[in-house]
Amino acid sequence: MRVLVTGAAGFIGSHLCRRLVAEGHEVVGLDDLSDGRLENLADVPEVRFERADLRDEGAVRAAARGCAAILHHGAMRSVPLSVALPRETTEVNVGGTLNVLLAAGETSAAVVFASSSSVYGDQQTFPLREDLAPLPRSPYAASKLAGEAYCRAWWLSFSVPTISLRYFNAYGPGQDPASEYAAVIPRFIQACLDGTRPEVHGDGEQSRDFTFIDDVVEANLLAMRAGEPAWGTVVNIGGGAEPTSVNRVLEIVAELTGTRPEPIHTAPREGDIRRSEADISLARRLIGYAPTVDIREGLRRTVERFRAARAG
């Protein structure tokens, strides 16, 4: 099968490319390299890479030609960045998704859309279920909610098979700790390995449903192969366990690295939610999703890979 992965040079996209190539698929990777890095695809030369902006309708259409599925992960993905650049976030995340859906309609491809648990905002009921009213707090969250709506509309209006996956804090080997907007886990690992003080936003008691990258990749392949009952739907992709506080993540990373870090507490990030916890029962039923990697094992694997990369 020929598959297009947008955001192919990013964290999740590059892992998807690796798995698809390993399974014998023909993979086209599209990325503008504004955030992703070509080095992430160095070990999968089989990927036909196209450097292009999602806002370029013609480039997206050309990359999608002949594809049976599109795993759409290209986006401006940071909550703080979306607060700083709301117009650009909307143009890329909403306009880019529209271009993907238009291309999918032309080539009869199924679309798996990378959404986000941030669409829920701050809720009072946990775990979070897909039938809760979304309360997005940031332009990023709003753009992902809009993408979900477009995907559902394309299934209902044009019979383009779509499914939206609401990711809950994906993490694992390959996340870049260098970015100003990097996720907390790679930054904690790097700080502990460097012997520097890790930065904790707020009091650190905000909790997250962390989801290991291998489970995220598996969810995509299951969604890509799903039948008609799943099309047009939105499902949660979480870790399948109790949420973990940011402070607890740092404790585990410290244990795994044999360090005793003294964190620096800074102001809470604009647009951040306090708690996330996924009800994954709908994903289990519709696509057979069953996460297998808990937070301690996932962090162990991630620290191990960070150490190996530093050793050269």
C-alpha positions in Angstrom: 0.0 0.0 0.0 1.2 3.5 -0.7 0.9 5.8 2.3 1.4 9.5 2.7 2.7 10.7 6.1 2.5 14.4 6.7 4.9 15.8 9.3 7.1 12.8 8.4 10.3 14.3 9.8 8.8 15.0 13.2 8.6 12.8 16.3 5.5 10.8 15.6 5.7 11.0 11.8 9.2 9.5 11.7 8.2 6.7 13.9 5.3 6.0 11.6 7.5 6.0 8.6 9.8 3.5 10.2 7.0 1.1 11.1 5.3 1.4 7.7 8.5 0.7 5.8 9.2 -2.3 8.1 5.8 -3.7 7.2 6.5 -3.3 3.4 4.4 -0.3 2.6 5.5 2.3 0.0 5.9 5.5 2.0 5.7 9.2 0.9 6.8 11.6 3.6 5.8 15.3 3.4 7.3 17.9 5.7 8.4 21.6 5.4 11.2 21.0 8.0 10.1 24.0 10.0 10.1 21.8 13.1 11.0 18.3 11.9 14.5 17.2 11.0 15.7 15.0 8.1 18.0 13.2 10.5 14.9 11.6 11.9 14.5 9.7 8.6 18.1 8.9 8.1 17.5 5.2 8.8 14.6 4.8 6.4 16.0 5.9 3.0 13.1 4.0 1.4 10.8 6.9 2.3 10.2 9.2 -0.7 10.6 12.6 0.9 8.8 15.7 -0.3 9.7 19.0 1.2 6.5 21.1 1.1 4.2 23.3 3.1 0.8 22.0 4.0 -0.6 25.3 2.9 0.5 24.5 -0.7 -2.6 22.7 -2.1 -0.8 21.6 -5.3 2.1 20.1 -3.4 -0.1 18.2 -1.0 -2.2 16.9 -4.0 1.0 15.8 -5.8 2.3 14.0 -2.7 -1.0 12.2 -2.1 -1.3 10.9 -5.7 -1.7 7.2 -5.7 -1.9 6.8 -1.9 -4.5 4.6 -0.3 -4.1 6.2 3.1 -2.9 9.5 4.6 -1.6 9.7 8.1 -1.9 13.4 8.7 0.5 14.6 11.4 1.9 17.8 9.9 1.0 20.8 12.1 2.2 23.7 14.2 1.9 21.6 17.4 2.8 23.8 20.4 0.2 25.3 22.7 2.5 28.3 23.7 3.5 28.8 20.1 -0.1 28.9 19.1 -0.8 31.7 21.7 2.1 33.6 20.2 1.2 32.9 16.5 -2.5 32.2 16.4 -3.0 33.2 12.7 -0.1 31.0 11.4 -1.3 28.1 13.6 -4.8 28.3 12.1 -3.5 28.6 8.6 -1.3 25.6 8.9 -3.5 23.3 11.1 -6.9 24.1 9.6 -6.0 25.1 6.1 -3.4 22.3 5.8 -6.0 19.8 6.9 -8.4 21.1 4.3 -5.8 20.5 1.6 -5.2 17.0 2.9 -8.9 16.2 2.8 -9.2 17.7 -0.7 -6.3 15.5 -1.9 -7.7 12.4 -0.2 -11.0 12.9 -2.1 -9.2 13.0 -5.4 -7.1 9.9 -4.7 -9.8 7.9 -2.7 -7.5 7.7 0.3 -8.5 7.2 3.9 -7.3 9.9 6.4 -6.1 9.3 9.9 -6.0 12.8 11.5 -3.7 13.5 14.5 -5.8 15.4 17.0 -5.1 16.3 20.6 -6.5 15.8 24.1 -6.1 19.6 24.4 -9.5 20.0 22.7 -11.1 19.0 26.0 -9.7 22.0 27.9 -10.4 21.9 31.7 -13.1 19.5 32.5 -14.8 18.4 35.8 -15.5 14.8 34.8 -12.8 12.2 34.4 -11.7 10.1 32.6 -12.4 12.2 29.5 -14.8 10.7 27.0 -15.3 11.7 23.4 -19.0 12.8 24.1 -17.9 15.5 26.5 -18.3 19.1 25.2 -14.9 20.4 24.1 -13.6 23.4 25.9 -10.4 24.4 24.0 -8.2 26.9 25.8 -5.6 27.7 23.1 -5.5 28.4 19.4 -3.8 25.1 19.0 -6.6 23.2 20.7 -9.2 25.1 18.7 -7.4 24.3 15.4 -7.4 20.6 16.2 -11.1 20.7 17.1 -11.7 22.3 13.7 -9.7 19.6 12.0 -11.9 17.0 13.6 -15.0 18.7 12.4 -13.6 18.9 8.8 -12.7 15.2 8.9 -16.2 14.3 10.0 -17.8 16.6 7.4 -15.7 15.0 4.6 -16.9 11.6 5.5 -20.5 12.6 5.7 -20.5 14.9 2.7 -18.0 13.3 0.3 -17.6 9.7 1.7 -13.9 10.2 2.3 -13.0 7.7 5.1 -11.6 9.6 8.1 -10.8 9.0 11.7 -9.4 11.5 14.3 -7.1 10.3 17.1 -7.0 12.5 20.2 -3.5 11.9 21.5 -2.8 12.2 25.2 0.8 13.4 25.6 2.8 11.1 23.3 6.4 10.6 24.4 9.4 8.4 23.7 12.8 8.1 22.0 13.4 10.7 19.3 11.7 13.7 20.9 13.8 16.8 20.6 14.6 18.5 23.9 16.3 21.5 22.3 13.2 23.3 21.2 11.8 26.2 23.2 8.5 24.4 23.1 9.8 20.9 23.7 7.7 18.4 25.7 8.5 17.9 29.4 9.9 14.4 29.3 12.9 14.9 26.9 13.7 18.2 28.7 13.7 16.4 32.1 15.9 13.6 30.7 18.4 16.0 29.2 18.6 18.1 32.3 19.2 15.0 34.5 21.9 13.6 32.2 23.5 17.0 31.9 23.5 17.7 35.6 21.4 20.9 35.2 18.3 22.0 37.0 15.1 20.9 35.2 12.3 23.5 34.7 8.9 22.7 36.1 6.0 24.9 35.1 3.8 25.8 38.0 3.7 23.5 41.0 4.3 20.4 39.0 1.1 18.7 40.2 -0.6 19.0 36.8 -1.1 15.5 35.6 -1.1 13.9 32.2 -2.1 10.6 30.6 1.3 9.9 29.0 1.2 7.6 25.9 4.3 5.8 24.7 5.2 6.3 21.0 4.9 2.6 20.1 1.3 2.6 21.3 0.6 5.8 19.2 2.1 4.1 16.1 0.0 1.0 16.7 -3.1 3.1 17.0 -2.4 4.7 13.6 -2.0 1.4 11.9 -5.2 0.0 13.5 -7.1 3.2 12.4 -5.7 3.0 8.9 -7.1 -0.6 8.6 -10.4 0.2 10.4 -13.8 -0.6 8.9 -16.7 1.7 8.2 -18.0 1.9 11.7 -14.9 3.9 12.7 -15.1 6.4 9.8 -16.1 9.9 10.7 -15.4 9.3 14.4 -13.1 10.7 17.1 -11.3 8.4 19.5 -9.0 8.9 22.5 -5.5 7.5 22.3 -4.1 7.4 25.9 -1.8 5.3 28.0 -4.5 3.2 29.6 -3.6 3.9 33.2 -3.9 6.6 35.9 -2.5 10.0 34.9 1.0 10.9 36.2 1.9 14.2 37.7 4.8 16.2 36.2 6.6 15.9 39.6 6.2 12.1 39.5 7.7 12.0 36.0 10.7 13.9 37.2 11.1 11.5 40.2 11.1 8.5 37.9 13.5 10.1 35.5 15.8 10.9 38.4 15.7 7.3 39.6 16.4 6.0 36.1 19.4 8.4 35.6 20.7 8.0 39.2 20.5 11.7 39.8 18.9 14.1 42.4 17.8 17.1 40.4 16.6 20.4 42.1 13.9 21.7 39.8 13.3 25.4 39.1 9.6 26.3 39.3 8.4 28.8 36.8 5.0 30.3 36.0 2.4 28.0 34.5 2.3 27.9 30.7 -0.4 30.0 29.0 -3.2 27.7 27.7 -2.1 24.6 29.7 -4.8 22.4 31.2 -4.5 21.0 34.8 -5.4 17.4 34.2 -5.9 14.9 31.4 -7.0 11.3 31.6 -8.4 9.3 28.7 -11.3 6.9 28.5 -10.0 4.6 25.7 -13.0 2.2 25.7 -14.3 3.6 22.3 -10.9 3.2 20.7 -10.8 -0.4 22.0 -14.2 -1.1 20.5 -13.8 0.6 17.2 -10.2 -0.1 16.2 -9.0 -2.6 18.8 -6.6 -0.2 20.5 -4.9 -1.7 23.6 -1.8 0.1 24.9 1.0 -2.1 26.2 3.7 0.2 27.6 3.3 1.8 31.1 4.9 5.0 32.1 7.9 3.5 34.0 8.8 1.1 31.1 8.3 3.9 28.6 10.6 6.2 30.5 13.1 3.5 30.9 13.2 2.9 27.1 13.4 6.6 26.5 16.3 7.2 28.9 18.1 4.3 27.5 17.9 5.7 23.9 18.9 9.2 25.1 22.0 7.6 26.7 22.8 5.6 23.6 22.5 8.7 21.4 24.8 10.7 23.7 27.4 7.9 23.6 27.5 8.2 19.9 
